[in-house]
């Protein structure tokens, strides 16, 4: 049973623990005075409990290995190794190719610009 959208957002924030201590205390006082609000809180708690009881949407171990093997491309810019996640939260990014390409483009731009400037000044 859904109430007003704004009120449902307050109830959801309370059930999910997103309120600070002052808001929580105010909401709990309000809930003791209003049985309809308390019923909505219980309804939200039951719905959240049903969501938590579902099987997690994570791939099985074999599927995970296949995904990781596909990501471990050689010659690509991003190389993911399982060891990279032990000490860090983000994967290692290999930017060596892009750095070389950028340097080559910069050098070519300088040479081309210099040549054009020299031709204009002649």
C-alpha positions as CSV (number, residue, x, y, z in Angstrom):
1,X,0.0,0.0,0.0
2,X,1.5,3.3,-1.1
3,X,0.9,6.7,0.4
4,X,1.8,10.0,-0.9
5,X,5.1,10.0,-2.9
6,X,6.8,12.5,-0.6
7,X,5.7,10.6,2.5
8,X,6.8,7.3,1.0
9,X,10.2,8.8,0.4
10,X,10.4,9.8,4.1
11,X,9.4,6.2,5.1
12,X,11.9,4.7,2.7
13,X,14.7,6.9,4.0
14,X,13.8,5.8,7.6
15,X,13.6,2.1,6.7
16,X,16.9,2.2,4.7
17,X,18.7,4.2,7.5
18,X,19.3,7.3,5.4
19,X,18.1,9.8,8.0
20,X,20.5,11.5,10.5
21,X,19.9,11.0,14.2
22,X,17.7,14.1,14.7
23,X,15.5,13.2,11.7
24,X,15.2,9.6,12.9
25,X,14.1,10.7,16.4
26,X,11.5,13.1,15.0
27,X,10.2,10.4,12.6
28,X,9.9,7.8,15.4
29,X,7.9,10.3,17.6
30,X,5.7,10.9,14.6
31,X,5.3,7.2,14.0
32,X,4.2,6.5,17.6
33,X,1.4,9.1,17.2
34,X,0.3,8.0,13.7
35,X,-0.6,4.3,13.3
36,X,-1.0,4.7,9.6
37,X,2.6,5.9,9.3
38,X,3.7,2.9,11.5
39,X,1.8,0.6,9.1
40,X,3.6,2.1,6.1
41,X,6.9,1.6,7.8
42,X,6.1,-2.1,8.4
43,X,5.0,-2.4,4.8
44,X,8.3,-0.9,3.6
45,X,10.3,-3.2,6.0
46,X,8.6,-6.3,4.6
47,X,9.3,-5.2,1.0
48,X,12.9,-4.5,1.7
49,X,13.2,-7.9,3.5
50,X,11.8,-9.6,0.4
51,X,14.4,-7.9,-1.8
52,X,17.2,-9.0,0.6
53,X,16.0,-12.6,0.5
54,X,16.3,-12.8,-3.3
55,X,19.3,-14.6,-4.8
56,X,22.0,-12.0,-5.6
57,X,22.5,-11.2,-9.3
58,X,26.1,-12.2,-9.4
59,X,27.6,-14.5,-12.1
60,X,28.6,-18.0,-11.2
61,X,32.3,-18.7,-10.8
62,X,32.8,-20.1,-14.3
63,X,31.0,-17.1,-15.9
64,X,33.2,-14.8,-13.8
65,X,36.3,-16.5,-15.0
66,X,35.2,-16.2,-18.6
67,X,34.4,-12.5,-18.2
68,X,37.8,-11.8,-16.6
69,X,39.6,-13.8,-19.3
70,X,37.8,-11.7,-21.9
71,X,38.9,-8.5,-20.2
72,X,42.5,-9.6,-20.0
73,X,43.3,-8.6,-23.6
74,X,46.8,-8.3,-24.7
75,X,47.6,-5.1,-26.7
76,X,44.6,-3.2,-25.3
77,X,44.7,-0.2,-23.1
78,X,43.2,-1.7,-20.1
79,X,44.7,-4.9,-18.7
80,X,42.9,-6.4,-15.7
81,X,44.7,-8.8,-13.5
82,X,43.1,-10.4,-10.4
83,X,46.2,-9.2,-8.3
84,X,45.4,-5.6,-9.2
85,X,42.3,-5.7,-7.1
86,X,43.9,-7.0,-3.9
87,X,45.5,-3.7,-2.9
88,X,43.4,-1.3,-4.9
89,X,39.8,-0.6,-5.7
90,X,40.4,0.3,-9.4
91,X,42.1,-1.6,-12.2
92,X,45.5,-0.8,-13.5
93,X,45.3,1.3,-16.7
94,X,48.1,1.0,-19.2
95,X,48.5,4.3,-21.1
96,X,51.9,3.7,-22.6
97,X,50.5,3.5,-26.2
98,X,48.5,6.7,-25.8
99,X,51.4,8.6,-24.3
100,X,53.6,7.6,-27.3
101,X,50.9,8.5,-29.8
102,X,50.4,11.9,-28.1
103,X,54.1,12.6,-28.1
104,X,54.4,11.7,-31.8
105,X,51.4,13.9,-32.7
106,X,52.9,16.8,-30.7
107,X,56.2,16.5,-32.5
108,X,54.5,16.2,-35.9
109,X,52.5,19.4,-35.1
110,X,55.6,21.3,-34.1
111,X,57.4,20.2,-37.3
112,X,54.4,21.0,-39.5
113,X,53.8,24.3,-37.8
114,X,57.4,25.3,-38.2
115,X,57.4,24.3,-41.9
116,X,54.3,26.3,-42.6
117,X,55.7,29.3,-40.7
118,X,59.0,29.1,-42.6
119,X,57.1,28.9,-46.0
120,X,55.0,31.9,-45.1
121,X,58.0,34.0,-44.1
122,X,59.9,33.3,-47.4
